[in-house]
Every structure is written in C-alpha cells, then in structure tokens.
Amino acid sequence: MMRKIFWDDPYQTELDTHVAKAHDNEVLFSETIAYSFSGGQESDKATVNNIPILNSRMEDTLIYYTLPDEHGLKVGDAVHMSIDWPRRYRLMRLHFAAELILEIITQKFHFEKVGAHIAESKARIDFKSDENIKSTFDIVLAEYNRIIESDLPIHKDFSDVATQRRFWKIEGFAQVPCGGTHVKSTGEVGFISLKRDRPGKGIERVEIRLMNN
C-alpha cells in the first residue's frame, strides 16, 4: 500500500523515495508527499528530481503521477520529491475554512451541498437553494469566528484503513469524512471573507477567501 505522507505529516515538503512502477510517462512511487486532486481540493505542485509533475490520478488507493516524456525514471530509482509549500499551506487553510463553512451552514440552515472547489486563491461551495444565501452570512461568520478564536485542535484519522477513508473531528462540533490535508488547529486557518454568487438557477454559491495569506 502506498504511504501518503501528506496525511501523516502535511507540513513535510521534501521526501526521498523510490520508483515503484513506471509505464511511459506515468510513475508510481513507494511513498508520496504530493496530494492529488480529490474532494474538490486541487493537487499540489511538485517536482521529482527537479522534474515537474504535470498531472496525477487516483486508482483505488494509489496515486499515479504524470511526468514529461523522456523523464528517464525506472523501477527502483531513488528520487527526491519536493512540493510548493506556500501553495500547499494556502490550500490547507482554505480547505478547512470551506469545511467549517459547509458544516455550519448545513447544521444551522440545512442547505444541500451540490459542489465544491478549493483553489489556491479562493474556495467555493455550491448549495441547492432558491433563497439568497447571503442572508445567513452574519450568523455563519459569527460561529466561524468563534471556532477560529477558540483555536480548537483538529483531529484526523482513518475511519477505514483498508480503503484509506479518513475523517476530521473537532470535539463538540462535528466529525466529517474527508481525505484532504489539514492544519493542526482552527486558529491556524485564520479569518475569512464570504461572497455570494449565483452560478445557475436554484444554485447559491459561497466564495471563501482568506483575510491574511
């Protein structure tokens, strides 16, 4: 089973590992620190021996990375992997900001989530609703800010090791299935601004930006 160090230590930015499989321009490593797009969270930008990773895909519990043609790597080769840390850190913080906003809105107003995306500059969550979701923002932000100011620990673990399903948990608030990368505590996430958009009929979008990058 491929060891995903971005779960064990999402703050690790460098890794020495080995090539487990190589076919054309797709490579599998025995361990990895490079997160692959999942659950709306964008992939890390990363290099292997200074070769840029162009893309990645999940297959069962494995991550296959696409490298440029003629990368020259073969099974057994020792490699050095590095990620773009400023990008990862912003993604981690925005990811959890979005998780908190989603959970608060779901708990208090029961809107149905129909989509989400976490990029480096902002996150968004789409809800099925004909109501103007902006009317909830004062209540949502008050609860969000309370959680941030409390600097609560964020517990992460496997709910099923075999299938590599994971969750995050804040005592007294929620336990949520999630396989993304997470910071250690809510205080680290920081304060945010919210903006309402309406991308389609019956869809309300909440855009989330960090106040301090």
DRENVEX-464097 format. One line per field, with one value per residue: residue in three letters; x, y, z of N, C-alpha, C, O in turn. Coordinates in Angstrom, 2 decimals. Example, Ala and Ser with C-alpha at 12.3 -4.5 7.8 and 13.67 -1.06 7.14 Angstrom:
BEGIN
residuo = (Ala,Ser)
n.X = (13.19,12.85)
n.Y = (-5.69,-2.25)
n.Z = (7.80,7.08)
ca.X = (12.30,13.67)
ca.Y = (-4.50,-1.06)
ca.Z = (7.80,7.14)
c.X = (13.20,12.90)
c.Y = (-3.30,0.03)
c.Z = (7.80,7.87)
o.X = (14.24,13.41)
o.Y = (-3.32,1.14)
o.Z = (8.46,8.04)
This chain:
BEGIN
residuo = (Met,Met,Arg,Lys,Ile,Phe,Trp,Asp,Asp,Pro,Tyr,Gln,Thr,Glu,Leu,Asp,Thr,His,Val,Ala,Lys,Ala,His,Asp,Asn,Glu,Val,Leu,Phe,Ser,Glu,Thr,Ile,Ala,Tyr,Ser,Phe,Ser,Gly,Gly,Gln,Glu,Ser,Asp,Lys,Ala,Thr,Val,Asn,Asn,Ile,Pro,Ile,Leu,Asn,Ser,Arg,Met,Glu,Asp,Thr,Leu,Ile,Tyr,Tyr,Thr,Leu,Pro,Asp,Glu,His,Gly,Leu,Lys,Val,Gly,Asp,Ala,Val,His,Met,Ser,Ile,Asp,Trp,Pro,Arg,Arg,Tyr,Arg,Leu,Met,Arg,Leu,His,Phe,Ala,Ala,Glu,Leu,Ile,Leu,Glu,Ile,Ile,Thr,Gln,Lys,Phe,His,Phe,Glu,Lys,Val,Gly,Ala,His,Ile,Ala,Glu,Ser,Lys,Ala,Arg,Ile,Asp,Phe,Lys,Ser,Asp,Glu,Asn,Ile,Lys,Ser,Thr,Phe,Asp,Ile,Val,Leu,Ala,Glu,Tyr,Asn,Arg,Ile,Ile,Glu,Ser,Asp,Leu,Pro,Ile,His,Lys,Asp,Phe,Ser,Asp,Val,Ala,Thr,Gln,Arg,Arg,Phe,Trp,Lys,Ile,Glu,Gly,Phe,Ala,Gln,Val,Pro,Cys,Gly,Gly,Thr,His,Val,Lys,Ser,Thr,Gly,Glu,Val,Gly,Phe,Ile,Ser,Leu,Lys,Arg,Asp,Arg,Pro,Gly,Lys,Gly,Ile,Glu,Arg,Val,Glu,Ile,Arg,Leu,Met,Asn,Asn)
n.X = (0.85,0.55,2.25,0.96,2.27,1.40,-0.81,0.15,2.02,1.28,2.85,5.31,7.70,9.68,10.93,12.59,12.35,11.34,11.01,8.22,6.67,6.74,5.48,5.56,4.87,3.80,4.19,4.63,5.20,6.87,6.31,4.69,4.48,2.94,-0.11,-3.04,-5.61,-8.72,-11.93,-12.58,-10.37,-7.55,-4.68,-1.31,1.47,4.39,7.73,9.92,13.08,13.69,12.12,9.12,5.92,3.26,0.62,-1.82,-3.40,-5.93,-6.11,-7.86,-6.34,-4.02,-1.72,-1.01,1.47,1.90,4.58,6.87,7.46,10.19,11.31,13.00,13.03,13.10,11.96,12.82,14.60,16.09,14.62,14.05,11.51,9.68,7.49,5.49,5.44,4.22,1.89,0.65,0.15,-1.68,-3.78,-4.38,-5.34,-7.50,-9.01,-9.85,-11.22,-13.36,-14.51,-15.41,-17.26,-19.11,-20.04,-21.17,-23.21,-24.72,-25.49,-26.96,-28.74,-29.46,-29.02,-28.49,-25.52,-24.06,-21.75,-18.19,-15.06,-11.64,-9.22,-6.03,-6.30,-8.92,-11.86,-14.85,-18.28,-21.13,-24.62,-27.85,-30.53,-33.18,-33.20,-31.66,-28.49,-26.84,-28.11,-27.59,-25.03,-24.08,-24.70,-23.39,-20.67,-20.22,-20.32,-18.26,-16.02,-15.95,-15.16,-12.63,-11.27,-11.24,-9.27,-9.22,-8.17,-7.65,-8.57,-7.40,-7.86,-7.98,-11.05,-11.44,-8.95,-8.19,-9.51,-8.61,-10.11,-10.82,-11.21,-12.03,-12.14,-13.63,-13.90,-17.06,-18.16,-18.17,-17.81,-16.38,-16.32,-13.38,-10.68,-8.67,-5.89,-4.92,-4.66,-3.25,-4.83,-7.80,-7.24,-5.09,-6.13,-7.39,-9.01,-11.73,-13.32,-16.61,-18.43,-21.28,-22.52,-24.35,-24.41,-26.20,-29.66,-31.48,-29.20,-26.99,-24.01,-21.20,-18.39,-15.12,-12.53,-9.24,-8.43,-5.90,-3.16)
n.Y = (-1.20,2.17,4.69,7.61,10.41,12.97,12.82,11.75,13.70,16.68,18.93,18.33,18.89,17.90,14.84,11.73,9.01,6.03,4.74,2.84,1.79,2.20,3.38,4.35,7.73,7.74,7.40,5.58,5.97,4.69,6.01,9.15,12.75,14.43,15.74,14.60,15.74,15.73,15.39,18.02,19.55,21.05,19.64,19.33,21.36,19.97,18.52,15.96,14.89,17.40,17.39,18.43,17.50,16.83,16.06,14.06,11.02,9.18,5.76,3.29,2.91,4.10,6.55,7.77,9.47,11.87,12.50,14.53,13.42,11.21,11.24,9.49,7.90,4.81,1.63,1.19,3.28,5.80,8.77,12.31,14.12,17.15,19.70,22.59,24.62,27.13,27.22,24.74,25.27,27.40,26.10,24.12,25.70,27.10,24.92,23.87,26.04,26.12,23.66,24.15,26.27,24.96,22.97,24.51,25.93,23.76,22.57,24.66,25.76,23.87,23.67,22.05,20.70,20.85,20.96,21.71,23.48,23.85,26.11,27.79,30.53,31.00,29.44,27.63,26.86,25.20,25.35,23.83,25.80,28.23,30.45,33.50,33.12,34.85,36.03,34.47,34.97,36.64,35.19,32.78,33.58,34.59,32.27,30.82,32.51,32.33,29.67,29.75,31.62,30.19,28.36,25.49,22.05,20.04,16.92,14.16,11.11,7.60,6.23,3.87,1.79,-0.03,0.80,3.32,5.49,8.57,10.96,14.15,15.71,17.80,18.18,18.25,19.66,18.58,15.56,14.65,13.01,13.02,13.32,15.16,17.51,18.86,21.54,21.94,23.11,25.10,27.81,28.24,28.32,30.80,34.05,34.87,36.07,36.24,35.76,36.07,34.27,33.43,30.91,29.50,28.68,28.06,27.49,28.42,30.05,30.12,32.00,31.83,33.51,33.93,36.18,36.89,36.05)
n.Z = (0.00,-0.87,0.86,2.08,2.84,3.09,4.66,7.08,7.86,7.00,6.77,5.79,3.35,1.70,0.31,0.22,-1.85,-3.70,-7.05,-7.74,-9.80,-13.35,-16.31,-19.51,-19.42,-16.90,-13.43,-10.44,-7.01,-4.06,-1.72,-0.97,-0.95,-2.35,-2.86,-4.55,-6.72,-5.18,-3.71,-4.23,-3.57,-4.97,-6.69,-5.38,-6.44,-7.63,-7.73,-9.02,-8.59,-9.60,-11.85,-13.24,-11.94,-13.94,-13.88,-12.11,-11.01,-9.29,-8.51,-7.19,-4.15,-4.88,-6.23,-9.32,-11.05,-13.60,-15.65,-17.63,-21.04,-21.75,-19.21,-17.93,-15.62,-13.80,-12.49,-9.11,-8.95,-6.94,-5.76,-5.36,-3.95,-4.04,-2.79,-3.63,-1.11,-0.11,-1.71,-0.98,1.75,1.70,0.40,2.32,4.45,3.26,2.49,4.98,6.00,4.21,4.84,7.46,7.02,5.37,7.15,9.21,7.85,6.97,9.41,10.66,8.78,6.91,4.14,1.00,-0.13,-3.37,-4.77,-4.80,-4.64,-4.10,-4.48,-4.89,-4.42,-3.65,-2.22,-3.02,-2.40,-3.50,-3.20,-3.23,-3.68,-3.61,-2.14,-1.06,-0.13,1.14,3.24,5.43,6.23,8.37,10.73,10.18,9.91,12.46,14.05,12.81,13.34,16.10,16.44,15.24,16.87,19.24,18.80,18.36,18.58,15.67,14.95,13.09,11.30,10.27,9.18,7.97,7.40,5.39,3.03,3.01,3.92,5.44,8.18,9.70,12.93,15.34,18.66,20.16,18.09,15.32,13.33,10.36,7.22,5.30,3.07,2.69,3.08,6.22,8.61,11.96,13.97,14.59,14.88,13.23,10.72,10.26,9.69,7.47,4.41,3.03,0.01,-2.00,-4.82,-7.82,-9.71,-11.32,-12.02,-9.11,-7.68,-5.18,-4.50,-2.34,-1.94,-0.67,0.90,2.23,4.84,5.57,3.91)
ca.X = (0.00,1.33,2.19,0.66,2.83,0.64,-1.73,0.94,2.61,1.01,3.82,6.55,7.81,10.70,10.86,13.39,11.56,11.77,10.03,7.63,6.23,6.90,4.96,5.56,5.11,3.14,5.11,4.12,6.28,6.57,5.74,4.48,4.01,2.22,-1.55,-3.68,-6.95,-9.76,-12.85,-12.60,-9.08,-6.63,-3.42,-0.10,2.50,5.52,8.76,10.66,14.41,13.54,11.23,7.78,4.78,2.31,-0.75,-1.87,-4.74,-6.13,-6.62,-8.04,-5.65,-2.73,-1.65,-0.10,1.88,2.31,5.80,7.14,8.07,11.65,11.74,14.15,12.95,12.76,11.65,13.94,15.38,15.91,14.23,13.77,10.26,9.53,6.24,5.39,4.86,3.26,0.62,0.05,-0.34,-2.91,-4.81,-4.77,-6.14,-8.77,-9.77,-10.55,-12.20,-14.54,-15.14,-16.12,-18.42,-20.07,-20.64,-22.00,-24.41,-25.52,-26.09,-27.88,-29.72,-29.85,-28.86,-27.88,-24.32,-24.07,-20.43,-17.18,-13.73,-10.67,-8.04,-5.02,-6.70,-10.23,-12.65,-16.27,-19.22,-22.41,-25.76,-29.13,-31.44,-33.73,-33.07,-30.40,-27.70,-26.14,-28.84,-27.07,-23.61,-23.76,-24.75,-22.35,-19.36,-20.10,-19.96,-16.93,-15.02,-15.87,-14.36,-11.25,-10.70,-11.07,-8.06,-9.52,-7.39,-8.33,-8.13,-7.53,-7.51,-8.68,-12.27,-11.26,-7.56,-8.09,-9.95,-7.98,-11.10,-10.39,-12.14,-11.53,-13.06,-13.47,-14.73,-18.20,-18.65,-18.53,-16.88,-16.73,-15.46,-12.57,-9.33,-7.79,-4.81,-5.49,-3.78,-3.32,-5.87,-8.64,-6.60,-4.15,-6.89,-7.49,-10.29,-12.09,-14.45,-17.56,-19.10,-22.34,-22.67,-25.45,-23.94,-27.27,-30.97,-31.61,-27.88,-26.36,-22.57,-20.46,-16.96,-14.38,-11.16,-8.52,-8.19,-4.47,-2.49)
ca.Y = (0.00,3.40,5.54,9.00,11.17,14.21,12.58,11.58,15.00,17.58,20.02,17.85,19.45,17.19,13.40,10.79,7.80,5.19,4.44,1.50,1.38,3.23,2.99,5.55,8.92,7.60,6.83,5.34,5.98,3.89,6.97,10.43,13.91,15.27,15.48,14.54,16.32,14.86,16.07,19.44,20.20,20.93,18.93,20.09,21.49,19.22,18.05,14.75,15.13,18.67,17.19,18.81,16.60,17.52,15.68,12.86,10.40,8.16,4.45,2.63,3.66,4.50,7.79,7.72,10.82,12.06,13.29,14.78,12.33,11.11,11.56,8.63,7.16,3.40,0.97,1.07,4.52,6.70,10.09,13.33,14.82,18.43,20.35,24.04,24.75,28.23,26.80,23.72,25.84,28.13,25.09,23.52,26.64,27.32,23.67,23.72,27.13,25.67,22.59,24.77,26.99,23.94,22.30,25.48,26.17,22.53,22.39,25.72,26.14,22.65,23.74,20.85,20.93,20.18,21.07,22.49,23.52,24.59,26.53,28.48,31.90,31.02,28.21,27.87,25.77,25.41,24.77,23.82,26.68,29.40,31.55,34.25,32.58,35.94,36.35,33.64,35.22,37.18,34.09,31.81,34.13,34.69,30.93,30.52,33.28,31.76,28.44,30.15,32.26,29.16,27.61,24.10,21.04,19.30,15.52,13.47,9.69,6.71,5.53,2.54,1.76,-0.82,1.63,4.62,6.53,9.36,11.95,15.13,15.83,18.80,17.75,19.09,20.37,17.69,14.60,14.74,12.25,13.91,12.83,16.25,17.87,19.74,22.16,21.32,23.67,26.07,29.12,28.31,28.57,32.24,34.67,34.81,36.86,35.47,36.46,35.28,34.26,32.58,30.40,28.91,28.69,27.13,27.23,29.52,29.81,30.88,32.09,32.00,33.99,34.19,37.59,37.05,34.94)
ca.Z = (0.00,-0.98,2.04,1.75,3.95,3.26,5.77,8.32,8.19,5.87,6.76,5.20,1.99,0.94,0.54,-0.56,-2.03,-4.82,-8.10,-7.58,-11.14,-14.37,-17.62,-20.34,-18.60,-15.60,-12.44,-9.09,-6.03,-2.88,-0.78,-1.62,-0.19,-3.32,-2.84,-5.86,-6.70,-4.62,-2.82,-4.54,-3.28,-6.08,-6.47,-5.11,-7.46,-7.07,-8.65,-8.66,-9.16,-10.32,-13.00,-12.78,-12.06,-14.80,-13.54,-11.29,-10.97,-8.27,-8.92,-5.90,-3.10,-5.43,-6.99,-10.45,-11.43,-14.99,-15.82,-19.05,-21.81,-21.62,-17.84,-17.67,-14.37,-13.92,-11.21,-8.19,-8.86,-5.81,-6.24,-4.34,-4.25,-3.35,-3.12,-3.49,0.23,0.05,-2.31,-0.11,3.00,1.41,0.13,3.59,5.23,2.56,2.57,6.25,6.08,3.47,5.62,8.57,6.50,4.94,8.30,9.92,7.05,6.98,10.73,11.07,7.77,6.20,2.70,0.42,-0.95,-4.68,-5.38,-4.07,-5.25,-3.29,-5.24,-4.07,-4.11,-3.01,-2.24,-3.25,-2.12,-4.15,-2.49,-3.93,-2.95,-4.28,-1.20,-1.11,0.97,1.82,4.47,6.52,6.43,9.69,11.70,9.82,10.24,13.92,14.55,12.27,14.08,17.45,16.35,14.94,18.07,20.27,18.43,18.72,17.85,14.60,14.99,11.81,11.40,9.35,9.57,7.40,6.93,4.16,1.90,3.24,4.18,6.58,8.71,10.67,14.05,16.38,19.78,20.47,16.91,14.21,12.74,8.95,6.32,4.46,2.80,2.31,4.00,7.24,9.59,13.28,14.82,13.89,14.90,12.12,9.49,10.14,9.37,6.05,3.92,2.24,-1.08,-2.61,-6.27,-8.26,-11.00,-12.10,-11.39,-8.00,-7.08,-4.45,-4.31,-1.35,-2.21,0.58,0.74,3.45,5.11,5.70,3.22)
c.X = (0.88,1.15,2.03,1.08,2.12,-0.47,-0.98,1.48,2.40,1.96,5.16,6.61,8.84,10.63,11.83,12.62,12.09,10.63,9.54,7.18,6.47,6.42,4.77,5.80,4.34,4.04,4.39,5.30,5.87,5.95,5.52,4.10,3.13,0.75,-2.10,-5.14,-8.00,-10.65,-12.93,-11.31,-8.12,-5.35,-2.31,0.68,3.76,6.51,9.36,12.01,14.41,12.74,9.81,6.76,3.69,0.86,-0.68,-3.29,-4.75,-6.65,-6.66,-7.34,-4.29,-2.84,-0.59,0.18,2.32,3.51,6.01,7.70,9.59,12.12,12.89,14.10,12.54,12.57,12.92,14.77,15.05,15.61,14.00,12.54,10.18,8.20,6.37,4.67,3.91,1.89,-0.08,-0.57,-1.62,-4.06,-5.30,-5.70,-7.50,-9.65,-10.54,-11.52,-13.49,-15.27,-15.96,-17.38,-19.50,-20.79,-21.56,-23.31,-25.32,-26.22,-27.19,-29.00,-30.15,-29.88,-28.15,-26.69,-24.42,-22.72,-19.49,-15.88,-12.84,-9.44,-7.11,-5.48,-8.05,-10.85,-14.10,-17.06,-20.54,-23.50,-27.00,-30.12,-31.95,-33.67,-31.71,-29.56,-26.94,-26.81,-28.34,-25.68,-23.27,-23.72,-23.62,-20.98,-19.16,-19.69,-18.57,-15.85,-14.86,-14.99,-12.90,-10.58,-10.47,-9.84,-8.18,-8.65,-8.25,-7.75,-8.39,-7.12,-8.26,-9.99,-12.24,-9.87,-7.46,-8.47,-9.38,-9.00,-10.74,-11.47,-11.37,-12.60,-12.65,-14.44,-15.85,-18.77,-19.09,-17.43,-17.31,-15.79,-14.69,-11.17,-8.36,-6.64,-5.33,-4.40,-4.05,-4.49,-6.62,-8.02,-5.66,-4.86,-7.02,-8.86,-10.48,-13.12,-15.32,-18.19,-20.13,-22.30,-23.85,-25.11,-25.02,-28.57,-31.04,-30.30,-27.36,-24.91,-22.02,-18.99,-16.24,-12.96,-10.53,-8.28,-6.70,-3.78,-1.13)
c.Y = (1.25,4.26,6.99,9.89,12.50,14.05,12.48,12.92,15.95,18.76,19.59,18.27,18.74,15.70,12.66,9.48,7.03,5.01,3.00,0.93,2.54,2.68,4.24,6.77,8.90,6.83,6.71,5.27,5.18,4.73,8.28,11.51,14.80,14.86,15.51,14.98,15.33,15.70,17.57,20.17,19.96,20.21,19.89,20.29,20.88,18.85,16.76,14.84,16.37,18.55,17.54,17.68,17.36,17.26,14.47,12.30,9.34,6.88,3.57,3.47,4.18,5.83,7.63,9.15,10.85,12.99,13.58,13.54,12.38,11.51,10.68,7.82,5.71,2.81,0.81,2.33,5.28,8.09,11.03,14.12,16.09,19.05,21.86,24.30,25.93,27.88,25.77,24.34,26.64,27.16,24.44,24.43,26.89,26.07,23.59,24.86,26.73,24.57,23.17,25.49,26.01,23.33,23.26,25.71,24.94,22.34,23.40,25.99,25.00,22.81,22.48,21.22,20.16,20.30,21.90,22.45,24.37,24.86,27.30,29.86,31.98,29.62,28.59,26.62,26.14,24.66,24.82,24.66,27.79,30.62,32.23,33.86,33.67,36.31,35.54,34.08,35.74,36.08,33.10,32.33,34.28,33.34,30.53,31.23,32.77,30.52,28.77,30.73,31.27,28.30,26.14,23.13,20.32,17.89,14.88,12.01,8.91,6.23,4.11,2.50,1.07,0.00,3.05,5.76,7.24,10.34,13.01,15.29,16.99,18.43,18.76,19.84,19.42,16.67,14.41,13.86,13.20,13.34,13.91,16.44,18.93,20.32,21.55,21.82,24.75,27.47,29.32,28.63,30.06,32.73,34.75,35.88,35.94,36.35,35.53,35.40,33.34,32.05,29.79,28.94,27.64,26.79,28.51,29.15,30.72,30.83,32.48,32.43,34.21,35.68,37.90,35.85,34.63)
c.Z = (0.00,0.27,1.63,2.93,4.13,4.29,7.09,8.79,7.01,5.78,6.14,3.73,1.11,1.30,-0.37,-0.63,-3.24,-5.83,-7.91,-8.92,-12.09,-15.70,-18.45,-19.43,-17.29,-14.64,-11.10,-8.15,-4.79,-1.77,-1.53,-0.62,-1.07,-3.38,-4.26,-5.74,-6.23,-3.71,-3.03,-4.30,-4.42,-5.68,-6.07,-6.40,-6.88,-8.17,-8.11,-9.37,-10.06,-11.62,-12.54,-12.95,-12.80,-14.40,-12.63,-11.34,-9.88,-8.92,-7.67,-4.82,-3.58,-6.17,-8.07,-10.92,-12.88,-15.04,-17.30,-19.74,-21.65,-20.23,-17.38,-16.39,-14.62,-12.53,-10.38,-8.04,-7.58,-6.35,-5.05,-4.79,-3.41,-3.76,-2.95,-2.17,0.38,-0.55,-1.43,1.13,2.79,1.12,1.41,4.38,4.58,2.59,3.88,6.50,5.39,4.22,6.77,8.09,6.06,6.12,9.07,9.16,7.06,8.31,11.03,10.07,6.85,4.67,2.21,-0.45,-2.26,-5.39,-4.53,-4.85,-4.38,-4.13,-4.32,-3.62,-3.41,-3.06,-2.55,-2.85,-2.78,-3.39,-3.39,-3.13,-3.86,-3.38,-1.39,0.11,1.73,3.14,5.67,6.97,7.82,10.75,11.44,10.22,11.75,14.52,14.07,13.09,15.51,17.46,16.09,16.19,19.20,20.03,18.85,17.94,16.83,14.58,13.63,11.97,10.32,9.97,9.04,6.78,5.57,2.92,1.97,3.30,5.48,7.03,9.49,11.74,14.94,17.49,20.05,19.29,15.80,13.97,11.30,8.12,5.41,4.31,2.38,3.28,4.95,8.14,10.97,14.12,14.08,13.85,13.73,10.80,9.23,9.71,7.85,5.71,3.07,1.17,-1.71,-4.13,-6.60,-9.64,-11.88,-11.33,-10.30,-7.32,-6.44,-4.18,-3.23,-1.71,-0.94,0.28,2.12,3.61,5.17,5.06,3.80)
o.X = (1.83,0.03,2.87,0.33,2.20,-1.02,-1.40,1.42,3.24,1.89,6.05,5.68,8.86,10.31,11.88,12.27,13.16,9.46,10.34,7.29,6.42,6.89,3.93,6.82,4.24,4.58,3.65,6.30,4.68,5.15,6.09,3.49,2.62,0.41,-1.69,-5.82,-8.15,-10.17,-13.30,-11.14,-7.88,-4.98,-2.36,0.58,4.16,6.19,9.32,12.07,15.03,12.69,9.34,6.74,3.25,-0.01,0.39,-4.24,-3.73,-7.54,-5.61,-7.71,-3.48,-3.90,0.58,-0.74,3.04,3.46,5.37,8.35,10.18,13.21,13.67,15.06,11.75,12.96,13.96,15.56,13.89,16.27,13.78,12.53,10.56,7.80,7.24,3.44,2.83,0.85,-1.28,-1.68,-2.54,-5.19,-6.50,-6.72,-8.52,-10.87,-11.73,-12.55,-14.58,-16.50,-17.07,-18.45,-20.68,-22.01,-22.63,-24.39,-26.54,-27.40,-28.24,-30.09,-31.10,-30.67,-27.32,-26.83,-24.81,-22.57,-19.91,-15.61,-13.21,-8.70,-7.37,-5.10,-8.30,-10.44,-14.51,-16.57,-21.02,-23.33,-27.17,-30.51,-31.25,-34.05,-30.75,-29.89,-26.45,-26.16,-28.65,-25.19,-22.26,-22.80,-22.97,-20.19,-18.05,-18.83,-17.78,-14.87,-13.75,-14.17,-12.01,-9.45,-9.60,-9.40,-7.36,-8.41,-9.42,-6.59,-9.48,-6.17,-9.06,-10.03,-12.91,-9.64,-6.72,-7.81,-9.64,-8.77,-10.39,-12.49,-10.22,-13.78,-11.47,-15.65,-15.60,-19.76,-20.25,-16.27,-18.46,-14.57,-15.28,-10.54,-7.33,-6.44,-6.09,-3.37,-4.97,-5.07,-6.15,-8.24,-5.45,-4.24,-6.78,-9.75,-9.53,-13.71,-14.83,-18.44,-19.87,-22.08,-24.29,-25.48,-24.80,-28.58,-30.70,-30.26,-27.29,-24.62,-22.31,-18.40,-16.70,-12.26,-11.21,-7.96,-6.27,-3.83,-0.45)
o.Y = (1.35,4.52,7.53,10.07,13.11,15.04,13.05,13.24,16.02,19.54,20.43,18.02,18.96,15.34,12.92,8.90,7.35,5.12,2.06,-0.28,3.70,1.64,5.09,6.83,9.93,5.78,7.60,4.61,5.02,4.23,8.49,11.24,15.82,13.79,16.34,14.64,14.24,16.60,18.31,21.29,18.82,20.16,21.09,19.49,21.22,18.87,16.49,14.86,16.39,19.49,17.00,16.99,18.42,18.11,13.91,13.01,8.70,6.92,3.17,4.62,4.64,6.18,7.38,9.93,9.95,14.12,12.95,12.71,13.44,12.07,11.08,7.11,5.41,3.40,0.37,2.44,5.40,8.56,10.59,14.72,16.11,18.96,22.35,24.23,25.74,28.21,25.90,23.99,26.58,27.39,24.22,23.99,26.89,26.16,23.29,24.67,26.96,24.54,22.72,25.35,26.22,23.17,22.85,25.70,25.07,21.99,23.05,26.40,25.15,22.15,21.90,21.98,18.99,19.79,22.67,21.52,25.46,23.93,27.44,30.31,32.93,28.75,29.73,25.50,27.26,23.51,25.74,24.28,28.23,31.72,31.61,34.23,33.43,36.83,35.89,33.59,35.34,36.04,32.63,31.59,34.12,33.28,29.96,30.60,32.77,30.34,28.13,30.35,31.49,27.58,25.62,23.35,20.02,17.69,15.03,11.70,9.46,5.87,3.23,3.11,1.53,-0.10,3.87,6.85,6.61,10.53,12.80,15.06,17.15,18.37,19.97,20.56,19.44,16.88,14.05,13.95,14.10,12.92,13.61,15.64,19.81,19.69,20.74,21.06,25.26,28.23,30.45,29.14,30.53,31.94,34.71,36.51,34.98,37.53,34.35,36.49,32.56,32.66,29.60,29.19,26.47,25.90,29.56,28.06,31.91,29.76,33.36,31.79,34.62,36.37,39.01,34.75,33.73)
o.Z = (0.77,0.70,0.91,3.88,5.19,4.76,8.10,9.98,6.12,4.83,5.99,2.97,-0.10,2.43,-1.57,0.40,-3.76,-5.48,-7.92,-9.14,-11.69,-16.16,-18.14,-18.74,-16.62,-14.97,-10.68,-8.44,-4.51,-0.98,-2.60,0.41,-0.60,-3.88,-5.08,-4.78,-6.78,-3.02,-2.13,-4.78,-4.82,-4.51,-6.36,-7.33,-5.77,-9.36,-6.91,-10.60,-11.12,-12.41,-11.54,-13.97,-12.35,-14.56,-12.41,-11.65,-9.58,-9.77,-7.16,-4.60,-2.77,-6.68,-7.78,-11.14,-13.34,-14.54,-18.14,-19.10,-21.45,-20.08,-16.52,-16.09,-15.52,-11.53,-10.87,-7.11,-7.19,-7.28,-3.92,-5.86,-2.24,-4.92,-2.23,-2.10,0.95,0.03,-1.17,1.52,3.61,1.56,1.58,4.91,5.26,2.70,3.89,7.15,5.91,4.25,7.03,8.69,6.34,6.10,9.52,9.76,7.15,8.35,11.58,10.46,6.08,3.99,2.91,-1.41,-2.28,-6.50,-3.67,-5.61,-3.95,-4.47,-3.13,-2.54,-2.67,-3.83,-2.35,-2.95,-2.63,-2.99,-4.19,-2.02,-4.77,-3.80,-1.82,1.24,2.84,4.04,6.81,7.99,8.40,11.57,12.38,10.82,12.24,15.39,14.83,13.50,16.05,18.36,16.65,16.52,20.04,20.93,19.61,16.75,17.08,14.23,13.08,12.68,9.56,11.15,9.58,5.74,4.70,1.89,1.09,2.78,6.48,6.36,9.88,11.51,15.26,17.27,20.15,19.43,15.39,14.34,11.03,8.28,4.80,5.28,1.78,4.20,4.55,8.41,11.12,14.90,13.06,12.91,13.29,9.87,8.12,9.42,7.08,6.59,2.47,1.39,-1.92,-4.66,-5.75,-10.65,-13.08,-10.13,-10.52,-6.48,-7.09,-3.68,-3.18,-1.78,-0.21,-0.51,3.06,2.64,4.87,5.61,3.33)
